[in-house]
Amino acid sequence: MMDYFTRTKVRSIILDEKVKLGEKPIILGWVRTIRVSKNVAFVEVNDGSCMGNIQGVIEDPEAHPVLERIATGASVRMVGELVESQGKGQKFEIAVETLDLIGEADDTYPLQKKRHSFEFLRDIAHLRARTNTFGAMNRIRSKIAYAIHKFYQERGFYYIHTPIISASDCEGAGDLFRVTTLDMDKLPRVDGSIDFSEDFFSSEAFLTVSGQLEGELIATALGDIYTFGPTFRAENSNTARHASEFWMIEPEMAFCELEEDMELAEIFLKFLFEYALNECEDEMNFFGKWIDKTARETLESVVNSEFVRCTYTEAVDILEKSGEKFEFPVGWGKDLQSEHERYLTEKHFKKPAIVYDYPREIKAFYMRVGDDEKTVRAMDVLVPKIGEIIGGSEREYRFDVLKDRIVESGLELENYDWYLDIRKFGTVPHAGFGLGFDRTLMYITGMTNIRDVIPFPRVPRWARF
């Protein structure tokens, strides 16, 4: 018996402090450090439930011959009386009565008690969750995922699972991973082209880049929905902010226009940051100490700010008159770069901003064309330090306009007949946005590489574990 249901989590001793002196907790976990002398032994155990370790003190090491087989990384079962610690750095410790070795670890265990570079830890991603940094990262990732569901469920949104395999390109960018069962050495062809009717789905199929289009379909039946799942981009980019597989949160609301969409984006972002500050205190304290000393201050400034609303045209005018020397030129019709977005939030407004009504030529086909025919009802939420964190829009709900936009974007109409259908049968204004989960975690924690907020990252030329 491993005492699964009767064990005591280390966090309940260190953080909750609901245990009482004299109790005999059962601790199941992994050895972080072990020191053995003739008269006393110290074994620090971590069970992954929090940042801290619990120390076991063994007064008579010779009565526990198993100590000779226990090394850093081994898993153990430790039982003993909870007492006040005689050393510094912890309030309680365990006066060990029984110590059982569950799984041995030999001297090749790579996580010895020293600091390791993130580059080294990426090579051992199957073990890095046992370190303080990645233990904290995985815990906060779990807690913020819960917060996302909490936010939408409490507001009457329905959680929808959109398909991972898709026959359409939501963004129209073409950076797609193909899904096929065809034999690459014997591809069926018709008139020189690959005959995808012979493929598993009888058509071309890809990993999805977004659940938005399908989310719109369900929103026009249920009203308010959200998706939260993996998306895939075959973009050959090796920057610290790009991954080939990442998670997106995409709410969609029927009978909704851009102004309400912007309001939801602001309160959603503030909710997540406030949740991190209040419910992830242990992890935030760690990241504030070891990763980014301004992590807490950054989130507090967003939570306590009223986001500025600013049209794209106004933003370009501000940037052109700023006197700043930007690497990328500013001009109406050009997309805003991170340096432009950061100038707006850090130097001009000195707070988060929502820029809206972008030129139609630089935005996706599904965004509602404005009354001026030059812009679309799109918005980007910008925050200090990174720039854009949320992108969204009111969707084009007029059948003829959407049809023209699809053709204008060089896409095949027959691939979007189902998408056009909801503009024929009871069409309504509707809007939504997308928030990258992994980039949001980077912002919350101060981590600078997206590979370090994903347990097992997928990036160009890397799909291990």
N, C-alpha and C positions, 0 to 999 in steps of 0.2 A: 504493500500500500504506500502510495506517495503522499497521502494526506491532502489531496487536492482541495477538497471542500472544507478542510479544517485548518489549512495553513493560514498564516498571518502575512499579509502583504507588507513589505518594508515601508511603503508610503503611509500605512496606517499608524506606524510607530513614529516615523520621522515628521510627517506633515499633519496628520489628523490628530495624533496624540490622544486617541481614545482608549488606548491600552493602559493598564495599571501596573505599577511596580509589583513584582512578585508573581505575575502571570508567567506561564510557560508557553510562549509562542512557538509554533512550528514554522521554520523558515526554509523555503526551497529556492535555490538560486545558484548563481555562478560566482566563483571566487575571484575577487579583484586583486587582493594581495594576501600573502600569508607569511608570517614571521614566527619562527619556532626557536626557542632557546631551551635550556635544560629545565627551567622552572616554570615557564609560561609560554603559551602560544597565542597569537592573535590571527584571526581569520576574518577578513572583510568580505561580506557577501552582498551581491546586488541581484535583485530579482526582476529588474526592468520596470518596476512600477513607479519609480521616481528617480531623481538625480542621486540621492544619497545612498550610501551603503550602511549595513548594520554590522557592527563588529562583534564577533564572538570571542570570548576570552576563555582559554582552557588552562586551568591552574596546574594540572598534572599531565603534561604532554605524554609521558611514558605510558599512561593508562589508555592512550588513544593511538595505537600503532598505525592507524589509517592515515595519520598525519604525514607519514613518510611517502605516501602515494598521492597526496593532494598538492597540486600546483596551480598557479594562476590559470584561469580559464576552465578549471574543473567544475562540475556541477555537484552540489552537496545538499544534504538534508541536515539541518542544525536545530536542535531542541535544547532549551535551557531557560533559566529564570531571567526575567527582564529586571535589570538593575540600573541604578544611576551610574553613568560613566565616570571613571576616574581620570580619563584623559581629556584632552581638548578636542573640540570640533564636533562632538556629538553629545546629545543629552542622555541617551540610553545605550546600553550594550547588553549582550546576552552572556550570562554565566553558563557556558556550555556543559550540558550533561551527556548528550549523545551527539555524535558527528558521524554521518554516513556518507560515503563516497558513492555518487550515482553514476557519473561519467568522468573518466580520466581525461586529462589534457597533458600532452608531453611537452618537452622543451622547445618544440617547433611552433608552439602557439605564438602568433605574431603580435598580439596585443599586450605586450609587457607594460609595466607601469612607467610610461614616458609619453611625451607628446608626439603624435604622428601627424605628418602632413596630410592634407585632404587628398592630394594626388596619390599618395601611397594607399590611403584608405579606399579610394575608388577602385583600386585593383583587387581589394578584398571586400567588396560590397556585401558578400555573404556573411561577413563577421563584423563589419563596422558598426552595426546597430548596437553592439555591446559597449561602444565607447560612450562617454558622457555626451558628446556633441550629437551623435546620431541617435542615441537613445532619446535625448530631448527632442530632436527633430521629428522622430516617428511619433512620439507622444503628442506633440503639438499639432502635427498633421492630422492625427486622429481626432483631436478635440475640435479643431477648426472645421473638419468635415462634418462633425456632429452639429456645430453651430450653424452651418449652412442649412442643414435639414430643419433645425429648430426654427430658424428665421422664416423659412417659407411655409412650413407646416402650421406655424402659429398664425399665419396670415391667410390661410385657406388655399394655398397653392397645392396642386397635385404633382407628385413626383412621377415623371414619365421616363421610361427606358426607351431611348431611340436606338436604331440599329447601328451596329459597329461596321457592318458591310453595307455599302451604298453604291448605287449606279450613277449618282450625280456628284458634281463638284460644287459644293455650296458657295465657295469663295470665287470660283472661276479662275483660280490661279494656276491650276494644272499640276501642282506639286503633290501627286497622289501615289500611294502604295497600291499596286495592282494585286488583286486576289484572283488566283487562277489555279485550276487543276490540270491545265493542258500540259502535255509533254513538250518541254522546251526544245527537244531534239527533233520532234515530229509535229510541228505546228500545222493544224489544218488551215488551208488557204482557199480563198475564192477571189479570182481576178487579182492575185498577187497580195491581197490583204488577208490578215488573220481572220478566220471564221470563228467569231466568238459564240455563234449559235451552238458550237460543239463544246463549249465550256460548261462548267458545273451549273451556272445560273442562266445559261443560254444567252448571255450578254456580257459586256464588259462590267467588271465589278472592282470596287476599291475599298480600302479602309477609309472610314469617314473622317472628314476634316472638321465636321461640326454636326450637332444634332438639331440645329436651328430650323431647317426647312421642315423636317418631320414634326418638330415641336410646334410650329405654326399650325399644322394640320390639327393637332390635338387641342391646341388652345381655342380653335374655332368650334370646338365641341364642348370643352370643359370650362372655358373662360380663362383661368389663370393656372399656368403649369410651370414647372422648371425641370431641366435635365441636369444631370451631374454625372459625367462619365468620361471615358478616355477618348481622345481624338488623335489623329495621326497626320503628320506633314512630312513629305519626302523632300523637304528643302535641304539642300546640301550646305547647311550653315553650322559652323563650329564655334559660335560665340557662346559666352557664358550665360546668355539668356534664351538660347534655343535648344529645344529637345525634339526628337522625332515622335515621341509619344508623351502626351501630357493630358491633364484632366481639365475640363471646362465646366463652369456653371453657366447655364443659359436659361433664364426665365423668359417667358413669353406671355403676354397679356392681351386678350381680346377686348374690343371697345376701349382701346388705349391709344393715346397720341404721345408725341415726343416729350411734352412737358411732364407728363406723369411718369414716363420712362426715366427721365432724368432724376425725378424725385425718388423713385425706387432705388436707383443706382446709388444715390447719396446715402440714404438711410441704411441700405444693405452694407455698404463698405464701412460705415461708422459702427454698425452692429458687430461686424466681424472683428474690428480692431478693439472695440471695447470688451468683447468677449475674451480676446487674447490677453488683454491687460488684467481682467478680473478673474478669469477662470484658468489661466495658464501661468500663474505667478511664478511657480518654481522654474519653469522653462524660460520665461521672459527674463527672470533674474540671471539665469545662466547666460543667455545670449547677450544680455546687456553687459555682462562682465567680461566675456571671452570673445565675442564676435563683433558687436557694434554697440559702443557705449551710449549711442543716441537712440537705440531701438525703441525704448519706452517713450522717450520724448517725441519721436517721430509719429508714433501712433496717437499719442495724446493730442498733438497739434492738429491731426486730421479730425479726430473725434470732436474736438472743441471748436472747429471752424465751420462757418457757413460757406458752402461752396459758391464761388462766383460763377454766373452764367455769362457766356461771351460768344458771340457769333464768330465763325471762322474769318469773315471779312474784317471784323473788329480786331481779331487776334493778329492778322497779317499787318494791319495798319499799325498796331502797337509795336510789332517786331521791326517793321521798316523804319519807324521813327526812334527806335531804341538807341541807336548809335553803337550797338554791339557788333563785333566782328564774328559772324557765324561761319562755321566751316561749310555749311550748306546754304545756298542762297535762298532768300525769302521772296515770295511773290505769289499773287493770287493765282490759284490753279495748281500750285505745288503742294505736295503733302508736307505737313509739319513733321520735323525731325525731333528726336529726343532733346537736343540742345535748345530748340525753340520752345518746346513744352516746358522744359525746366526753367527757362528764363521767365516764362509767364508765371509759373507757380512760386519760384524762389525769389525772383527779383522784382517783378512788376506787381502781381497781386499779393505775394507772400502768403499764399494759402491755396488749397486745392481749387481747381477750376473745371468747369464743364464747357467745352467748346462745341458748338453745334452749327448745322447748316453748312456742310462742306460742298465743294464743287462736285457735280455728279460724275465727272470724268475720272476722279480718283477714288471713287467708292463703288461698292458692289452693286450688282444689278437689282437686288431685291429691296433696295432702300427707296422710300417714297420720294418721288420727284417733287420739288417745291413749286409754289405758284409762279416763281420767276423762271422756271424751266432750266435754270443754270445750276441750282443747288439741289441737294437731297437732304431729307430730314434725318441726318445722322448726327451722333454725338460721341465725343470721347471724354472720359473723365481723366483729368490730369492731376497728379500728386507730386509734391516736391521729392527730389532725389532720383526719380526714374522717368517721370513724364506720364504717358498713357498707362492706365491700369485697367480701364473698362472701355470697351467699344460697343456701341449699340445704335439702334435706329428705329424709327417708325417704318413699318414694312409697306411696300407698294401694294395696295389692295385693289387698285383699279385694273381690270382685266386687260384692256387694250394697251394701257401704258406699260404694264409689266411684260406683256408679250413683246412689245417693241424693245424694251430694255434687254430682254434675253437675247433677241436677235442682234441688237447693237453690241452686246458683249461677246459675240462670236460663239454662243452656245447653241446646242441643238434643241429645237423646240420640243421634239418628241421625248426628250429625256425629262421634260418638266411639265408634261400634260397634267399629271396629278397635282402638281403645285399650282397650276393655273385654275384647276377645277374649283378650289376654294374661293377663287375670285368670281366664279360664275354662280355659285350656290350660296346665297346669303352672306356675301362679303361684308366685312366690317373693318374699320381701322384697328390695327393691332401693332404692338411694338415689343421690343425686347433688347437684351444685350448679352454680352459674353464677358465673363471674368475668368482669367486663367488661374486655376487653383495653385499651381506650382509657383508662378511669379508672385502671387499674393503671399505665399509662405516666405518667399525671399524678402519681400518688403517687411513682413512682420518680424522676422528673425534677424535681418541684416546679413544673411548669407549672400554671397556675391556670385555664386555659380549654381545654375539650376540643377546641375548634376548632384548637388549636395542636399537638395530638398526632396528628391525622389529616391525611394528605397533602392530601386534597380533601374537606373536611367538608360534610355535608348537614344543614342545620338549617332551621327554618321560614323560608320566604321566601328561601332561598339554596340553589341547586344548580348553581352555575357550575363550569366546567372539566370 
